[in-house]
Structures are given as structure tokens and as C-alpha cells.
Amino acid sequence: MANRLKILVDADALVAIAKETDSNHKKALVTSQKIRAATIYTTPFTIPEAATVLSHKASQFEAKNFLKNARERILSEIQLSPGLIQATDEIFLSQKTKGTSWIDCLNVAVVKTEKLDGIFSFDKFYKKLKIKYA
């Protein structure tokens, strides 16, 4: 039996799936089907961040529905540890670009430390740090 892919999902992918008018909605649906047999990982921030974005860009009603549905799904949440936070801080501190997201650096640290196969995201930041996309 082949090993299952291990994919970290970023909040932008969850928003793209949930929001039909998102510019990446169709691509997100295709990718989610492509990785449906994978083990999907999140961080403690992924679902709340997506709910917040949906509250701003869609509606509070849609954000609440998303939050309830997302919490019911079986996703493997990577827990924060001192080592993971340190690795994230090191990645963040090495960045030179204004507007760098600490959460994106956390995602990079998770993919690397947990030896995941890639990330489901549309953010170009990950390519710069040699993270494979789903």
C-alpha cells in the first residue's frame, strides 16, 4: 500500500473552497479532490484565520457556518511546541520582505519539521522557501 500524502492546508485554501466568488474557488475544488485521500493537517491558527477572513470578505453568517463545519471535520492539528515556535521565529527573522506573515512562517516550519509532502495554498510565499504545493 502506498503511503498517504501528508498535506498542510493553509487558511487561503479553506477560504477559496468556502467562498464561491473567491478567484481561486474552482482551483481549490480541483485540488481538494486531488488530495482527498491525503492526511490533512492544520495549525491551531488555520481554521480561526479562515473564519476571520470569511467574516470580512463574505459574511458573519458564512464565517459561522464555515467554523462549525470545519470543527466537525477530521483534520490533524499540529500542536505548537517550543521547538516549533523557535523554528518559526528563525524563519521569520530570516525574511527581508515587508509584510511577512509569522503564520506563513509557521506553516513552513510545520511542513519542514513534520516532514509533510506539501501545502495546499495559493500563497506564493511558500515557493520562495521551496515548499511543494498540493
C-alpha positions in Angstrom: 0.0 0.0 0.0 1.4 3.4 -0.9 2.0 5.9 1.8 -0.7 8.6 2.1 0.3 12.1 1.2 0.6 14.4 4.2 -0.6 17.9 3.3 -0.8 21.1 5.4 -3.8 23.2 4.4 -3.4 27.0 4.6 -6.3 29.3 5.5 -6.4 30.8 2.0 -7.2 27.4 0.5 -10.1 26.9 3.0 -11.4 30.4 2.2 -11.2 29.6 -1.5 -13.2 26.4 -1.0 -15.9 28.1 1.1 -16.3 31.3 -0.8 -17.8 30.7 -4.3 -16.7 34.1 -5.5 -13.1 33.7 -4.5 -10.7 33.9 -7.5 -9.2 30.5 -6.6 -12.5 28.7 -5.8 -12.5 26.4 -8.9 -8.8 25.6 -8.5 -9.4 24.9 -4.8 -12.2 22.5 -5.5 -10.0 20.6 -8.1 -7.0 20.5 -5.7 -9.2 19.3 -2.8 -10.5 16.4 -4.9 -6.9 15.6 -6.0 -5.8 15.3 -2.3 -8.9 13.8 -0.8 -7.1 10.6 0.1 -4.3 12.6 1.8 -4.0 13.1 5.6 -4.8 16.8 6.0 -3.0 18.9 8.7 -3.7 22.3 10.1 -2.2 24.5 12.8 -4.2 25.9 15.7 -4.5 29.1 13.7 -5.7 27.8 10.3 -9.4 27.5 10.9 -9.8 30.7 13.0 -7.9 32.7 10.4 -10.1 31.4 7.6 -13.2 32.1 9.7 -12.0 35.7 10.2 -11.3 36.2 6.5 -14.7 34.9 5.6 -16.3 37.2 8.2 -14.6 40.2 6.4 -14.9 39.1 2.8 -18.2 37.2 2.8 -20.4 37.5 5.9 -20.6 36.6 9.5 -23.2 34.0 8.7 -20.9 32.3 6.2 -18.0 32.5 8.6 -20.0 30.9 11.4 -21.2 28.1 9.1 -17.6 27.5 8.0 -16.3 27.4 11.6 -18.9 24.9 12.7 -18.3 22.7 9.6 -14.6 22.9 9.8 -14.5 21.9 13.5 -16.6 18.8 12.6 -14.1 17.6 10.0 -11.3 15.1 10.8 -8.2 17.2 10.5 -4.9 16.5 12.2 -4.0 19.7 14.1 -0.2 20.2 14.7 0.3 21.4 18.2 2.6 24.2 18.9 5.8 23.3 20.8 8.7 25.5 21.9 10.8 23.9 19.2 8.3 24.7 16.5 7.9 28.3 17.7 11.6 28.7 17.7 11.9 27.3 14.2 9.1 29.7 13.1 10.8 32.7 14.7 14.1 31.8 12.9 12.3 31.6 9.5 10.5 34.9 10.2 13.7 36.6 11.4 15.5 35.5 8.2 12.9 37.2 6.0 13.6 40.6 4.5 10.3 41.4 2.8 7.9 43.9 4.4 4.6 42.3 5.3 5.9 38.9 6.1 3.3 36.7 7.9 4.5 34.9 11.0 1.7 32.4 10.4 3.1 31.7 6.9 6.5 31.1 8.5 4.8 28.7 11.0 3.3 26.8 8.0 6.8 26.5 6.5 8.2 25.3 9.8 5.4 22.7 10.2 5.9 21.3 6.7 9.7 21.0 7.3 9.7 19.7 10.9 6.8 17.3 10.4 8.2 16.2 7.0 4.9 16.8 5.2 4.7 16.4 1.5 3.5 19.9 0.8 1.0 22.6 1.4 -2.5 23.4 -0.1 -2.3 27.1 -0.6 -2.3 29.8 -3.3 0.2 32.0 -1.5 3.4 32.5 -3.5 5.5 32.8 -0.2 5.9 29.1 0.1 7.5 28.7 -3.3 10.3 31.1 -2.3 11.1 28.8 0.6 11.0 25.6 -1.5 7.7 24.2 -0.1 5.9 22.0 -2.6 2.3 22.7 -3.4 -0.5 20.1 -3.3 
